[in-house]
Every structure is written in C-alpha cells, then in structure tokens.
Amino acid sequence: MTLRVLGVDPGLTRCGLGVVDVAANRRATLVEVGVVGTSADTPLDARLLAIDAAVEQWLDRHSPDVLAVERVFSQLNVSTVMGTAQASGVVIAAAARRGITVALHTPTEVKAAVTGNGQADKGSVARMVVRILRLDVAPTPADAADALALAITHAWRSGLSAAASSVNGSGGAASGAGSRAAAAARAGQRTPAGTLTAAQQLWVQAEASARQAGHGRRHR
C-alpha cells in the first residue's frame, strides 16, 4: 500500500507544495513539487485567495491521503509569523472541506527526520531530500524542498508507528519482535538486523538526535 502525502511549507510570498508517494518499505517517490505565492504589494485577501485556489488545484490533481503542514512557531519577526499562520490556516481549511487529515510538524522535527540533526540548515535538508527521493538536483527555491521534507517526515513517522502497532497486534513471536522494535524506536537504540528497514532505522536515529538536542536545551 502506498501513502500519498502533500507537504506544505506555508507562506504568503512563497508557499511550498510537494507530493510524495511512500511505499510500505518506506521508499519515497516524488510526484510533484512547486511553489505558489504572491507579491507583497498584493492585498492580503487576494494573497490568501490565490493560495486557496492553488491548494484546491493540487488537492484535485493528486487526492492526497494526508497533508503535512509546518507548525507555526514564534519568531522575532511578528509580521512573518502572522503571514505564515494565515497561509497555514487557508491550507488547513482546504483540507478540512474534503475531510483530509492534517498533521503539523515543527521545523526541528523535519530536520531531525530527514538529516538526523534537528539543527541542520536548509542546505542539508535539501541534499537529503535529493538523496531520499533519488533526484538529480534539489528543488528550488528552498520552500519547495522544505515541503517535500515535510511530506517525507510525516510518512516515515506515521508509517513506523503503524508498522509497530500492526506487528504488536498479531501475537506470538512476531508480536515480540514488534515490541522490541517499537521499544528501540522510543529509546533510540540499535535493533537486530532485519527488525527495522533502513528508513525506519534512520527515523529512530533522527528521533534520538532530536531528543538529545531538546534535552540539551532544557539544561542550558
């Protein structure tokens, strides 16, 4: 079974959109990527309407199973935060009209998922997106690559949880192996060969790195 995720890096000037298909073995494939936006001198209502129309077109064209949207967080530039939040609201509302689930992921979660480092820069994220999706070049501008990273993050994260739950519910030896894999995932530990796929192992390592970074920040 393939999970189709539409990743959205919200913004008024540039709103990144990226669709990725992820197979049961965590192999991710690019479907489409692009950026939609408006100029700063366009009235706000027209800017939001343009984003809404573009997202509707992408939903019509690709029928994603879920939307992965960057979670808005506090920044020093309040006007930038407001614009991002407004664009994000339009995207979430478009998905809600169709009954499509929306998942929110922070930039740190995305960086940790695709690079193993929650503090990675945009260049590192773009390079890993190229590697994961087997692309020749990184999508530009950076908002496009970020949208794809969001889609990959959600598919890998939700897929790992679903796989663990499925195995745990099957009983017997398989259930035991699944429990160990899930426990290892939560602890960020190594797992026996064959327990997790390479993509799952990468996510386990990324989660461990994110936890370590968060622990360090709390004790500064």
C-alpha positions as semicolon CSV with decimal commas, in nm:
position;residue;x (nm);y (nm);z (nm)
1;M;0,000;0,000;0,000
2;T;0,124;0,350;-0,083
3;L;0,068;0,658;0,132
4;R;0,038;0,983;-0,061
5;V;0,132;1,292;0,139
6;L;0,105;1,656;0,036
7;G;0,365;1,856;0,225
8;V;0,306;2,229;0,265
9;D;0,561;2,488;0,375
10;P;0,318;2,780;0,430
11;G;0,394;3,140;0,344
12;L;0,232;3,433;0,169
13;T;0,515;3,522;-0,067
14;R;0,619;3,160;-0,127
15;C;0,412;2,859;-0,024
16;G;0,598;2,536;-0,095
17;L;0,396;2,234;-0,211
18;G;0,530;1,882;-0,254
19;V;0,356;1,549;-0,313
20;V;0,533;1,226;-0,224
21;D;0,427;0,862;-0,250
22;V;0,574;0,639;0,020
23;A;0,555;0,261;-0,011
24;A;0,523;0,012;0,274
25;N;0,901;-0,038;0,269
26;R;0,945;0,340;0,326
27;R;1,071;0,403;-0,028
28;A;0,968;0,759;-0,114
29;T;0,897;0,880;-0,467
30;L;0,842;1,233;-0,592
31;V;0,505;1,301;-0,755
32;E;0,516;1,680;-0,796
33;V;0,676;1,980;-0,633
34;G;0,625;2,353;-0,677
35;V;0,577;2,690;-0,514
36;V;0,282;2,928;-0,522
37;G;0,279;3,280;-0,386
38;T;0,202;3,647;-0,435
39;S;0,388;3,975;-0,421
40;A;0,398;4,179;-0,104
41;D;0,208;4,468;-0,263
42;T;-0,098;4,248;-0,332
43;P;-0,389;4,295;-0,085
44;L;-0,400;4,031;0,187
45;D;-0,738;3,892;0,086
46;A;-0,618;3,841;-0,271
47;R;-0,300;3,672;-0,149
48;L;-0,491;3,426;0,065
49;L;-0,738;3,360;-0,214
50;A;-0,452;3,278;-0,453
51;I;-0,308;3,026;-0,209
52;D;-0,651;2,872;-0,151
53;A;-0,708;2,832;-0,526
54;A;-0,366;2,674;-0,577
55;V;-0,410;2,428;-0,290
56;E;-0,753;2,329;-0,422
57;Q;-0,595;2,254;-0,760
58;W;-0,328;2,039;-0,601
59;L;-0,589;1,851;-0,398
60;D;-0,794;1,791;-0,713
61;R;-0,493;1,675;-0,908
62;H;-0,333;1,445;-0,651
63;S;-0,601;1,340;-0,396
64;P;-0,353;1,302;-0,108
65;D;-0,427;1,078;0,190
66;V;-0,295;1,339;0,433
67;L;-0,150;1,690;0,445
68;A;0,171;1,758;0,637
69;V;0,197;2,127;0,725
70;E;0,478;2,308;0,902
71;R;0,371;2,408;1,252
72;V;0,384;2,784;1,304
73;F;0,616;2,884;1,586
74;S;0,723;3,212;1,743
75;Q;0,987;3,419;1,569
76;L;1,127;3,765;1,625
77;N;0,958;3,892;1,308
78;V;0,593;3,908;1,411
79;S;0,472;4,007;1,063
80;T;0,635;3,697;0,915
81;V;0,470;3,476;1,176
82;M;0,130;3,629;1,103
83;G;0,164;3,574;0,729
84;T;0,274;3,215;0,780
85;A;-0,015;3,149;1,018
86;Q;-0,268;3,300;0,776
87;A;-0,140;3,090;0,486
88;S;-0,137;2,781;0,708
89;G;-0,499;2,841;0,807
90;V;-0,608;2,859;0,445
91;V;-0,433;2,529;0,368
92;I;-0,580;2,353;0,671
93;A;-0,931;2,479;0,588
94;A;-0,898;2,350;0,229
95;A;-0,811;2,004;0,361
96;A;-1,091;2,014;0,618
97;R;-1,351;2,083;0,347
98;R;-1,256;1,750;0,192
99;G;-1,221;1,556;0,513
100;I;-0,845;1,512;0,464
101;T;-0,637;1,468;0,778
102;V;-0,383;1,740;0,854
103;A;-0,065;1,674;1,053
104;L;0,156;1,953;1,189
105;H;0,532;1,914;1,224
106;T;0,785;2,161;1,362
107;P;1,095;2,257;1,162
108;T;1,310;2,076;1,420
109;E;1,113;1,754;1,375
110;V;1,152;1,774;0,999
111;K;1,525;1,842;1,014
112;A;1,576;1,555;1,256
113;A;1,372;1,317;1,043
114;V;1,549;1,374;0,713
115;T;1,903;1,456;0,830
116;G;1,934;1,310;1,181
117;N;2,010;1,658;1,313
118;G;1,736;1,882;1,448
119;Q;1,960;2,188;1,400
120;A;2,050;2,119;1,034
121;D;2,048;2,405;0,787
122;K;1,830;2,428;0,477
123;G;2,112;2,314;0,253
124;S;2,149;1,990;0,445
125;V;1,775;1,928;0,431
126;A;1,770;1,988;0,055
127;R;2,061;1,748;-0,002
128;M;1,889;1,473;0,195
129;V;1,564;1,529;0,006
130;V;1,759;1,477;-0,317
131;R;1,908;1,156;-0,179
132;I;1,586;1,016;-0,034
133;L;1,381;1,088;-0,347
134;R;1,664;0,994;-0,586
135;L;1,658;1,331;-0,763
136;D;1,923;1,479;-0,989
137;V;1,907;1,825;-0,834
138;A;1,747;1,987;-0,532
139;P;1,410;2,154;-0,589
140;T;1,422;2,532;-0,574
141;P;1,350;2,760;-0,405
142;A;1,414;2,619;-0,057
143;D;1,040;2,630;0,022
144;A;0,985;2,352;-0,234
145;A;1,246;2,126;-0,077
146;D;1,105;2,201;0,267
147;A;0,758;2,094;0,152
148;L;0,896;1,760;0,033
149;A;1,084;1,717;0,361
150;L;0,757;1,770;0,549
151;A;0,584;1,503;0,341
152;I;0,869;1,255;0,395
153;T;0,876;1,326;0,767
154;H;0,508;1,256;0,813
155;A;0,512;0,937;0,606
156;W;0,812;0,794;0,785
157;R;0,693;0,891;1,131
158;S;0,336;0,771;1,093
159;G;0,447;0,464;0,897
160;L;0,683;0,350;1,169
161;S;0,413;0,383;1,434
162;A;0,160;0,198;1,219
163;A;0,403;-0,083;1,146
164;A;0,484;-0,127;1,513
165;S;0,115;-0,130;1,608
166;S;0,033;-0,381;1,335
167;V;0,304;-0,621;1,442
168;N;0,225;-0,584;1,810
169;G;-0,134;-0,682;1,743
170;S;-0,050;-1,002;1,555
171;G;0,056;-1,204;1,857
172;G;0,328;-1,468;1,902
173;A;0,691;-1,427;1,809
174;A;0,612;-1,154;1,558
175;S;0,449;-0,953;1,833
176;G;0,759;-0,985;2,048
177;A;0,983;-0,865;1,766
178;G;0,750;-0,574;1,700
179;S;0,751;-0,478;2,067
180;R;1,128;-0,479;2,075
181;A;1,141;-0,268;1,758
182;A;0,889;-0,018;1,895
183;A;1,074;0,000;2,227
184;A;1,401;0,054;2,046
185;A;1,240;0,328;1,841
186;R;1,124;0,507;2,152
187;A;1,464;0,465;2,320
188;G;1,667;0,548;2,012
189;Q;1,857;0,221;2,046
190;R;2,001;-0,011;1,783
191;T;1,782;-0,301;1,673
192;P;1,865;-0,652;1,549
193;A;1,930;-0,684;1,176
194;G;1,606;-0,715;0,984
195;T;1,384;-0,574;1,259
196;L;1,355;-0,229;1,103
197;T;1,400;-0,114;0,747
198;A;1,681;0,127;0,664
199;A;1,433;0,415;0,651
200;Q;1,291;0,316;0,990
201;Q;1,639;0,300;1,138
202;L;1,712;0,648;1,002
203;W;1,396;0,777;1,172
204;V;1,493;0,608;1,501
205;Q;1,832;0,779;1,487
206;A;1,670;1,110;1,400
207;E;1,430;1,089;1,693
208;A;1,720;1,011;1,927
209;S;1,912;1,314;1,796
210;A;1,607;1,536;1,839
211;R;1,558;1,417;2,197
212;Q;1,924;1,479;2,279
213;A;1,904;1,830;2,133
214;G;1,589;1,904;2,331
215;H;1,747;1,767;2,650
216;G;2,047;1,990;2,599
217;R;1,831;2,300;2,554
218;R;1,633;2,226;2,872
219;H;1,952;2,210;3,079
220;R;2,122;2,522;2,947
